[in-house]
Structures are given as structure tokens and as C-alpha cells.
Amino acid sequence: MIPEARLDQIVQRFAYLEARLGEGVDPGELAALSRDYAELKPVVETIAAWRSLIADLEAAQGMLEDAEMAPLAREEIERLEARRPELEQQLRLALLPRDIADTRPAILEIRPGTGGEEAALFAADLFRMYQRYAESRGWKLEVLEESLTELGGIRELVAAIRGEGVFARLKFESGVHRVQRVPETESGGRIHTSAATVAVLPEVAETDVEIDPADIRIDTMRASGAGGQHVNTTDSAVRITHIPTGIVVTSSEKSQHQNRARAMQVLRARLYDLKRQEEMAARAAERKGQVGSGDRSERIRTYNFPQGRVTDHRINLTLYRLDQVLGGDLDEIIDALIAADQAARLAELDA
């Protein structure tokens, strides 16, 4: 059953936003109003299409009483009833509560898990995969912090990704990614299993997260790194510790001022995500089979090189095109995860 009162509320809100934007508003308010307007516009268009179909259906049913018009009316009713389920599904999806973070840029963090050097090399493979995916979608990726091993593996990598719908499409990537292959460092030809952890956090503005200066400790360190990084070491590296949560963020580029700004950017994202995860966990306690809980310890995907397959364990999806996926062709997996999440939330509404 489509709640008419809810539809009226959305249409009225959209009309208000349209009127406010037509009046001319100050720049500080313009961005928020424009964002809300852009998000509601496709919803209102779907509502209008749904209401038009219902009106046409009622008109056609009224024509059944006219003997001459009845044959045409029956054809029209059949056509409209055939279209109705698809449009109704579109409307139900449009009415699903939105993740307020979906429109935000993202902070991507990748760290090796079990598996030593092979895990670090796999972490580098994952970064290249996301880098190519970002390029394919026209997103901008900026590395904020990078620590490499001597063989080119990743000890830790933090990057910002900006563009349209970044967090909405990448948020299900958080978790443990596992690889099964013969390591380049293995001479015996045995298949090893190793892992890397991916965290995708919504990037936030200073106004979204207030950080009490008394809650942080800022340390300046001598920057250094493997693989030729920071050969000319300076005391520019910055480490910020958020005392209440124990979260530690570092940045070690050349400029101390830039390092402090970047470290605060990542700290805000982690604190915002921590709050968001707590809210999601509270909701998930009442929902079973949630896709993409965001649990960093959850094993979400396996990349099996001998069989050339990728398996996403949350939705039991297996693709036999490992090379393309690692080459950045992630849309099929991400679309399937989004669809599964939508189906779970629709089922929750219908329960």
C-alpha cells in the first residue's frame, strides 16, 4: 500500500524548495537547498508518474459502463495494469529512507591483514583496482597517506575520492578482502591465502563533526618511510590522537600545516563513521541478513587466482572474470550489492 500522506508530504517539501530557490538565497543556504532539491526531484517525478497511472486507470474503469467504449477501455486497463507493478516498485524504492552519507565523497583506507609481504602486495592490487574504478567513473582520487614495503606492497594507504555518488557506490567495499594465489615471493608454487582490510568512510566537513581541542593530542614526528619515501627526513610528520576514542591518525607529507589539515580530515571522517556505525548496528539488531554492515572484521570477498573467480560472500555472487574485476570493472558486483540492500530494506518495510 502506497502511503498517500507521505507522497503529499514529499511533494509539498519539493514545492517549498523550488519556491525558495526561485527567490534567491544566500550562498551558505544555497548548497543545502540545491542538494535537497536534486535528491527529491526524481522522487517527485516518480510520484507524478504513479498518480497519473492511477488516474488513467480509474478513468478507463469508468468507461467500462459505456458499451461502445468498453473494448478500448479494457485494452487500456490491461496496458496500465501491466505497467503498474514496475512503477509501483520504482516508487517504493524512491521512498526508502536514504543514507544521508550517500552523496558525500569518501575516505578509502587499505591495510594488509594476515599474510605478511603477500598481504601487502594484495593490498596494493586492491588500491589499483579502486584507482581504475575511480578513473572509469570520472572521480578524482588523491592519496593522503601512503606507506610502502620494499617490494611495492602497501603497509597503509589513505586516499580521498571525490565525485558524484562516491560513497553510495563504495560503502559496501568495507570489510576483509581475501586472496588465494601463488605468491610472487613463493618459490615452491604453493597456493597461499592472505587478506587485506578495506574501510570506506564518508568524508565530512568541519561543521559536521565538532572536535573539542582538549580531546586531541598532536605530536610532531620525524617523517620516514620505506621504498625511498621521505629520504630527506624532516620534523613535519603529524600524529593526532583522539583521546576519548583512542583513534590515531598520521600524515607525513612535506608540509606540517598540510599534514595537520589532512590528519584532521581523516579524523573527522573516522569519528563520523564511528557514530554512523553505532546507529547502523542499532538498526541492524532488528534486521537479519543485512548487506554491508560495515563490520571491518567481516570477510566479504575472495579473489581466487587459480580459478580466475571472484566471490562476494554476502550475496553469494561468483564471477569468473578476476582480471576484469581487478582491472576496475566493479559495477556488476556493486550493482548487485545495492540491489540486495534495497531488497532487504523493502522486505523490512513490508514486514
N, C-alpha and C positions, 0 to 999 in steps of 0.2 A: 504494500500500500504506500503510495507516494504522499507524504505529508504536505497538504496544500498550504498550511500555515507557514511551514518552513520555506516553501517556494516563495510565498508572498514576502517574507522577511528578507530573503536574498535579493529579490527584485527591487524592493524598496531601498535597501542598502546601496545597490548599484546605482539607482536613480539619484540618490543623495551624493554619491561620489562623483557622478557625471556632472551634477549641478555645481558642486564645489570646485571641480577642476575648470569648469567654464567661467567661474567668477574670477579666477586668478588668485593664487595663494602664494604665500612666502616660500622661498626655496627650501627652508627647513621642513615644511609640511608637504611640499610637492612630491618628494621622493616616496614617502609612505603612502600618500593618497594614490599616486600613479601605480605603485606596486599592487595595492589592494584592488584598484580598478582593473588592472591587467589580469589578475587572478580570477576575478568574478566574471569578467566578460564572457569567456567560453561557457561558464556555468549558466549564465542568464540566457545565452543563445540556445543552449540545450533545453532549458525550461520553456522558452518560447516555442521551440520545435515540438516539444511534448504536448504543450497546451493546444497548439494548432492542430496536431493529430487528433487529440481528444474531441476538439470542437468539430472537426471534419467528420469524425466517426459518429458523433451524436446527430449531425445534420443528415448524414447518409441513412442512419437508422430511422430518422423521421420521414424520410422519403419512401420507406417501405410501404406505407399506407396508400401511396399513390400507385395504382395498378400499372400505369404507363411507365412510371419512373422506377418501379421496383427492380426490374432486371439490372438497370445501371447501378442502382443503389447497392444491390447485392455484390456486384463486381467491385465497387468502391470499398465496401465494407471488408471484402476479402483482401483487397490490396492493403488497406490500412491495418487490418489485424495481423497481416504477415510482417509489416514493418514495426508494429508496436513492441514486441519483445526486445528487439535490438535497441530501440530508442529508450525504452524503459531501463535497460541495463546501463546505457550511457548516462542516463540521469542519476541512477543510483550511485554510479562511480563518481559522478561530479559532486554528489552530496556527501561523499565520505569526508570525514574530518581530515584536514590537511596537516602534514608535519610542517610546522612553521619554519623549520630549518631547511626545507627542500629548495628554496630559492637562493640559498646562500652559497658562496664559494666554499671550498673545502681545504682542510689541512690534512695531508697524507703523510702517515708515519709508517716506515717499514723497518723491521728489525729481524735479524736471524734468530731462529729458535734452536731446537736440538739439531746437531749435525755438523758442528764445527765449521771448517772452511767451506764445505759444500753448502751448508745452510746460508752462509754469507754470499756465495755465488748465486744461489737461488733467489735470495733477496734482491740481488742486482737484476736478475732476469725479470722479477716481478715489477721492479721500478721501470725497466724499459717497456714492459707491457703497458703499464699505465701511461707512460710518456707517449707512446704511439697512439694509445686510445685518445688521449687528450688532443693530440695533433689532428686526429681524424675528425674530431668534433669541433675543431677551431677554438679550443680552450687554451689559455695561457698557463704554463707551468713554470714555477720559479722555485729552485732549490733554496731552502732556508738554512739547512744544516746537513752536512754530509761527512761521514767518517768511513774511510775505505780500508780494506785489507791490502796486503802487498800483491795479492793475485787479482785485485779488482772487485772483490766482493764488498758487500755493504755491512758495516758494523751497525750503523744507524743512519737513517735518512729521513729528513723532514722537508716537505715541499708544500707550497701553496698552489692551488689550482683554481683559476677564475674563469668564468664563462657562464653561459645560460644553462641552468638546471644541473650544475655540477654535483651538488650534494645529493640531490634527488636520485641521480643515477649511480653514484659511487657508494652510497651509505651501506649497501648490502655487502660490500667488499671487506668489511671489518671482520677479523677473525684469524684463525690459523690456516695457512695455506701449506699443503704438504706436497712434496715432490718425491717420486720414485724413479731413480735412474742410476746409471753407472757414472760415478763422479769422474770429472777430469783428473782429479788427484788420485784416483784409484787405479792401480796397475793390474790388479787381479781380475778386473772385469765383473765384479760382483755388484748387484743392484743394491743401492743404499736408499734408505728413507730419511729425509730430513725435512725441516719445516722453517717457515718464516711467519712472523706475525704482522698483519696489516691493521692499521687503525685509520679510519676516515672520520674526521671531526668537522663539524660546521664552523666556518670562520665567523667571528663575531666582531662587532665594533666596540670601541671603548665604552659607549653608553649602554651596551647590552649586559656587561659584566662589571660590577664595581669591585675593585680590589683595594682593600684597606692597606695603605703603605706600611702599617705596623704588622701586617700579616706576611710580609715578604722579606727575605734576606737576599741581598745582592752581593755576590762575590766576583771579583775580577781575577782572572787566571791567565797564566801564560799559555797562549794558543799553541797547539802542536797536533800533528796528525800523521798517519801512515801514508805511504804511497806518494810521498813528495808534497803533501799538503802542508802549508804554512812553514816552509823551510826557514824563512826569516821570522822567528817567533817573536811575538810582542805580548805585552800585558793587556791585550784588547779583548780576550775572550771573556764572556759574561755567563755566570751561572745564577739563576734566580730560583730560590726555594720558597714555595708557598707553605708556610709553617702549619696552618690548620689541616691541610690535606696531605702534606709530605710530597707533593708534586715538585719535581726538579726539572728545569728547562735550561739548556745551554745553547749558546750561539758563539761561534768562533771565527767570524769573518774578520776583515782587516779593521773595520771601524767600530770602536767601542760603542759609540752612540747608536749606530745601526744594529749592533748586536743586542743592545738593551731593548730597542724597539721591537726587534724580531722575537726575542725571547718573551716579551710581554704579550705579543700577538699570539704565540703558541700557548702560553699560559692561560690567556683568556679563553682560547678555543677548548683547552682541556677542562677548565672549570665549568664552562657552559655545557660541554658534553657530559661531564660528571652529573650535573643536575638533570640533564635530559635523560641519561641512562637510568637514574633513580626513578624518574616519572614513568619511563617505559617499563621498568621492572614492576612497578606497582600495578600498571595496567595489564601486563603480561601474566601476573599472578592469577588473573581471572580468565585468561585465554590460553588454550592449549595449541601446540603446533605453530607457534608464531615464527614467521620467516624473519631472519635477520635480527635477532635480539640484540645484536651489537656486542655480545659477550666476546671479549678478546681471546678467551681461552677455548672458544668453540671451534672445533675442526670443521671448516666449511667446504673445503675443496681439495681435490687431489689431482695432481698433474703427473700422469704415468707415461714416461717416455718410451719404454719398450713396446707398449701397446698403442702409443700415439693418441691417448684419450685424456679427456678432462671430465671429472665427475664433480658436480655440486651436490653435496650430501643432503642439504636442506630440502631440496625439491626432487631428489633422485634423477637429476638430469645428467646424461652422459653424452659427450660429443667426441667423435673420432676425428678431430682436426686440431690437434695440440699445437702445431706450428702456427696456424692462423690465429688461435687464441693468444698465444704468447706474442704474436705479432701485433696485438692490439685489437683484434676483432672480437670484442666483448659484448656486442649488442644483443646477440641471441640469448646469452646467459643472463644479462641484466634485465632484458625484457621479460624473460621467464620468471625471474625473482620478483619483479614489480607486479606481474600478473598474479603470482601466488600470494603475495602480500595483500593485494586488493581482494582476492577471493576469500582470504581468511578474515579480513575486516568486514566484508559483506555478510559472511556467514555469522559473524558476531552480532551484526545489526539485526539479522533475521532470527537470531536465537531467542 
